Amino acid sequence: MRKRGVLYFLIGVALWFLVDFTTTYAIKDPVKYYCTYMPVILIFYMGCPFIFSLLIYKFKFRSIRLFIAMIIEIITVEILFTKNPLFFSFPNVILAIVAAISLYSFLTFLPKWIADKELKNKKVLAITLTAIWSIITLITIFEGGT
């Protein structure tokens, strides 16, 4: 059980770096991005996987409770902390909600499926979430980031 929690954490940190880098303007100017936002980014990169590792492996959160915790994370990170402008304008908020749920599901559930050796059973969901992340990454590259 402890091993799976550590594995979840390590995969989660790697995915947070990867997803944030590819879905923000860090992709255009990583040095400026990381110099501007460190150490706060590092707290998110490590803090979110750590919290979710505890929720999953210590407090035994399963799908619905984990999903609710993820929604709280989205509200906290995207609205309260980063004040993502997409969440404050209509109709952009509709796409922002869908994108956020997809990306945060990728960040929350993919490490769990890997750590728990459930990836084979969740193949369609994993591929779908990876495809959505890939599309958002391509949009970021061609549109210049957020």
For each residue, the residues with C-beta under 8 A, 3 or more apart:
1: 4 5 57
2: 5 6 57
3: 6 7
4: 1 7 8 57 115 116
5: 1 2 8 9 53 54 56 57 58 115
6: 2 3 9 10 53
7: 3 4 10 11 111 114 115
8: 4 5 11 12 49 52 53 56 57 111 112 114 115
9: 5 6 12 13 49 50 53 111
10: 6 7 13 14 49
11: 7 8 14 15 49 110 111 114 115
12: 8 9 15 16 48 49 52 53 107 111
13: 9 10 16 17 45 46 49
14: 10 11 17 18
15: 11 12 18 19 49 106 107 110 111
16: 12 13 19 20 44 45 46 48 49 107
17: 13 14 20 21 45
18: 14 15 21 22
19: 15 16 22 23 103 106 107 133
20: 16 17 23 24 26 41 44 45
21: 17 18 24 26 27 30
22: 18 19 27 133 136 137 140
23: 19 20 103 133 136 137 140 146
24: 20 21 27 33 140 145 146
25: 28 29 33 140 144 145 146
26: 20 21 29 30 33 34 145
27: 21 22 24 30 137 140 141 145
28: 25 144 145
29: 25 26 32 33
30: 21 26 27 33 34
31: 34 35
32: 29 35 36
33: 24 25 26 29 30 36 37
34: 26 30 31 37 38 41
35: 31 32 38
36: 32 33
37: 33 34 40 41
38: 34 35 41 42
39: 42 43
40: 37 43 44
41: 20 34 37 38 44 45
42: 38 39 45 46
43: 39 40 46 47
44: 16 20 40 41 47 48 77
45: 13 16 17 20 41 42 48 49
46: 13 16 42 43 49 50
47: 43 44 50 51
48: 12 16 44 45 51 52 73 77 107
49: 8 9 10 11 12 13 15 16 45 46 52 53 107 111
50: 9 46 47 53 54
51: 47 48 54 55
52: 8 12 48 49 55 56 66 69 70 108 111 112
53: 5 6 8 9 12 49 50 56 57 58
54: 5 50 51 57 58 59
55: 51 52 58 59 61 65 66 69
56: 5 8 52 53 59 60 61 66 112
57: 1 2 4 5 8 53 54 60
58: 5 53 54 55
59: 54 55 56
60: 56 57
61: 55 56 65 66 69
62: 65 66
63: 66 67
64: 67 68
65: 55 61 62 68 69
66: 52 55 56 61 62 63 69 70 108 109 112
67: 63 64 70 71 105
68: 64 65 71 72
69: 52 55 61 65 66 72 73
70: 52 66 67 73 74 101 104 105 108
71: 67 68 74 75 101
72: 68 69 75 76
73: 48 69 70 76 77 104 108
74: 70 71 77 78 79 100 101 104
75: 71 72 78 79 80
76: 72 73 79 80 81
77: 44 48 73 74 80 81 82
78: 74 75 81 82 84 87 96 100
79: 74 75 76 82 83 84 87
80: 75 76 77 83
81: 76 77 78
82: 77 78 79
83: 79 80 87 88
84: 78 79 87 88 96 146
85: 88 89 92 146
86: 89 92 93 95 96 99 146
87: 78 79 83 84 92 93 96 97 100
88: 83 84 85 93
89: 85 86 92 93
90: 93 94
91: 94 95
92: 85 86 87 89 95 96
93: 86 87 88 89 90 96 97
94: 90 91 97 98
95: 86 91 92 98 99
96: 78 84 86 87 92 93 99 100
97: 87 93 94 100 101
98: 94 95 101 102
99: 86 95 96 102 103 132 136
100: 74 78 87 96 97 103 104
101: 70 71 74 97 98 104 105
102: 98 99 105 106 129 132 133 136
103: 19 23 99 100 106 107 132 133 136
104: 70 73 74 100 101 107 108
105: 67 70 101 102 108 109 129
106: 15 19 102 103 109 110 129 130 132 133
107: 12 15 16 19 48 49 103 104 110 111
108: 52 66 70 73 104 105 111 112
109: 66 105 106 112 113 122 125 129
110: 11 15 106 107 113 114 119 126 129 130
111: 7 8 9 11 12 15 49 52 107 108 114 115
112: 8 52 56 66 108 109 115 116 118
113: 109 110 116 118 119 121 122 126
114: 7 8 11 110 111 117 119
115: 4 5 7 8 11 111 112
116: 4 112 113
117: 114 120
118: 112 113 121 122
119: 110 113 114 122 123 126
120: 117 123
121: 113 118
122: 109 113 118 119 125 126
123: 119 120 126 127
124: 127 128
125: 109 122 128 129
126: 110 113 119 122 123 129 130
127: 123 124 130 131
128: 124 125 131 132
129: 102 105 106 109 110 125 126 132 133
130: 106 110 126 127 133 134
131: 127 128 134 135
132: 99 102 103 106 128 129 135 136
133: 19 22 23 102 103 106 129 130 136 137
134: 130 131 137 138
135: 131 132 138 139
136: 22 23 99 102 103 132 133 139 140
137: 22 23 27 133 134 140 141
138: 134 135 141 142
139: 135 136 142 143
140: 22 23 24 25 27 136 137 143 144 145 146
141: 27 137 138
142: 138 139
143: 139 140
144: 25 28 140
145: 24 25 26 27 28 140
146: 23 24 25 84 85 86 140
